[in-house]
Amino acid sequence: MKNLLSSVVCVTLASLLLGGCGSEEPSPGLVDPSDPNALSQVLVIPGAERVQGQPPQSSDAPGAPMISGGTDQEAVSGDQAVVEVTYESTTGYVDCYVQVSGADDYFLISAPNTATSGSIQIPINIPSNVASGAFDLYTCIAGTDGAVSNPISTGVGVTYPGNPGGGGGVGVVCASDDPSVGSTITCPNGRVLDFCIDQSSGNCYYEVGGTQVNCGNCGTDANAISTCVQRTAELCI
């Protein structure tokens, strides 16, 4: 009976925790930056209005604003990216438009300015639940006469840092605090099973009720976890 229970626990370990090591898919609860609609729904631009549809297209009218900038940048989940636009416009500008490229909506920022040239800084708040990845922002402005500028594209790379795990130290991430690692489970004997990995060294281990079972280096050995699953299962029953 104990051997059968141990086998069941091993399968549970593999399904809940093994997938967390080396997986490239965003974990449940995290927003994938490659999904423009999902990402657009969680990004925040202070003072902006969210509008369904597509931003206006560039105008061919004489005197339409011209913009440049949009330097690609890197950001951390929970931090802020800033799109900086340099413009020239004989009529100043009244509106700024920002869209996650490919999304079904966009942000409208009404900030009239009569200056005929200058720079515009647009803060983009990236929530802490955005997974690692990259996306593009489409940006343009409109002059006081309604003429729309050329668009610029800004590439934003996002790094999801996770949170230090409850059972680890500096550089250690555990499933108990970071869903990108996996999921904790409650063992048949009532103990909580966790999985942790040291991001600096690649060493990984299971933790069952405070007892660690070292698995080796998950960064260099694809079979590291399988070598310690059985011992972990024994602590779980």
N, C-alpha and C positions, 0 to 999 in steps of 0.2 A: 504493500500500500504506500509506504514511504517513497519507494522508487518511482511509482506512478505519479505521486504528488510532486516529486522533484522534477520529473519530466515536464509536467504541466507548468511549473514555475519557470523552467528554462525557456519554454516556448513564450511565456509571458514576458520574460526579460528581453528576449530577442525582439519581440514585436514592439515593445514600448520604449526600450532604451537603445538597442543596437542601431536603429535607424538614425539616431541623433548624431552618430559619429561619421562625419564625411558626407552627410546628406547635403545636396545643393538646393533642395526645395525649401521654401519658407515654411516655418513651423506654423501650426494652427494658432490663430490669434495675431499673427504678424501680417502686415500689408506688403504685398509683393510690388516693388517699384515698377516692374514690367507690365503691371495691370493698370493702364492709365486712368480708368474710371474709379477703381478702388483707391488709387493713390490720390486722385483729385479730391475725393470725398473727405480725406483726412488732413490734407494740407491746409494751412491757415495763413492768409495774408491779412494782417491787421487793417481794418477799415475798408476791406474790399467787399463787394457784393458778388455772390455766386449767381451766374446766369446760365441757363440751359441753352445749348446750341453752340455755334461756332463764332469766334470773334470776327469782326469785320475784316474784309480783305483790303490789301493795299490799294491806295487810290492812284490813278494816273494823272490826277489833276495837278496843274502847275502850282508850285508853292506848297505841295504836301510835305509834311515833316520828314526829315531824314534822321535815322538813328543808327548807332553803332554800339559795340560793346558785347555783352553776353559772354564774357570769358568763362570757360568751363571751370568748375570748382568741385571740391570735395566737402562733404558734411557728415556729421555723426547723427544718428537717430536721436531725437530729443533736442537737437540743436537748431540753428538757423542758417539758412543760405541767403545770400543777398545778391539779387540781380541788379547790376549797375548799368544804366543806359545813358549814353551821351547823345544829345539831340540838337538839331538845328531846325527852327521853324519860324517862318515870318509872322505867324499868328500865335506863337506860344503853343500851349497844349491844354486840353481839358480832361482827357481820359487816358488811362493806361489799361491795356488788356494783357492778361497773362493766362496762358493755358498749358496744362500738362499735355504735351503733344499726343494726339490720339484720343483724348477724352471727349465726352459728350457735353461738357460744360466748360466755362471759363470764368476768370475773375475780372471784375470791372472795378477799377480804382478811379474815382472821380476826384481829381486834385488840380483844379485849374491854376495855370501859371502863365503870366503874360510875358515872361522872359523869352527872348527869341533863341537862346542857346543855353546849354547847361547840362547838368547830369541829374538823373533820377535814380534813387536807390529804393529797390522794392524788396522788403524782407519776406522770406518764405519760411514759416515755422514748420519744421519736420517733426512729427510726433515720435515718441520713443518706441512705438510699436511698428515702425517701418523697417522691413528687413533690408539686408545688404543688397545692393544692386545699383542700377542707374536709370535715369530718365531725362527727358529733354523738356525744356520750357520754351514755349513760343511767346514772344513779346512784341507788342507794337503800341503806338500811341496815336491819338487823334488831335488835330489842331482845332482851334476855335471855330473854324468854318466847316468842320466835319471831315476834312480830308485826312485819310489814314496813312501813316508812315509805312515804309518797308518793314518787314518783320525781321527779328533776329532770333537765333536759337541758342539756348544756354544748356550745356550738358551738366548734370549734377550727379556725382557719384555718392552713394550713401553707404556708410558702414554701420551695421548694427553691432554695438559692443557687447550686448548682454549685460548681466549683472553678476558680481562675484557670488559664487555659490555658498550656501550656508555651511557646507562641510569642508570647504577648502580655504586656501590662503590667497596670497597675492597672485594674480594671474590664473587662478583656478575658477572654472565655471562649472556649476552643478545644475542638474535638471530641476532641483527644488526651487531655484530662483530664475532660471533662464530656459524658456520653452524651446529655444533652438537646440538645446542639448538632448531633450527627450522629455519623458514624463516619469514622475515618481509613482511607486505603487505601494500599497499596504500588503505586506506578506501574510500568508496564512497564520503565522504565529503572532501577528499584530505589529511586528516591527516595520518601520518605513524603509524602503529601499530607494537609494539615490544613485545617480551616476555622475561622476565628475571627470573633467579633463583639464590638465594644466596647459594653458594656451601657449606658454613660452617653450615648454619642453616636449609637449605631445603626450606625456605620460597620463594614463587614465586609470580609474578604479571605480569599483562599486563600493557603496557604503550601506551596510545593513545594521540599523540600530546602533550606530556609532563605531562599528567594526569595519575597517577597510579591507577590501580584497583587491590587491594590485593586479592589473591586467597587462602591464607592459606599456609599450609606446603605440598609441593609436595613430600617431602621425606617420610612422614608418612601417608598421606591421598591420596589414588589413585583417589578420586573424587574431589580433591581440585580445579582443573581447571574448571570442569563443573559448580561449584558454582558461578563463576565470568564471564563466557562467555557472558551471557545475558547482564549484565551491560556494558561489554566491547563493545558488538555489538551496544548498544545504543549510545555510544560515537563515534562510527565509521560512523554513518549515519546522 
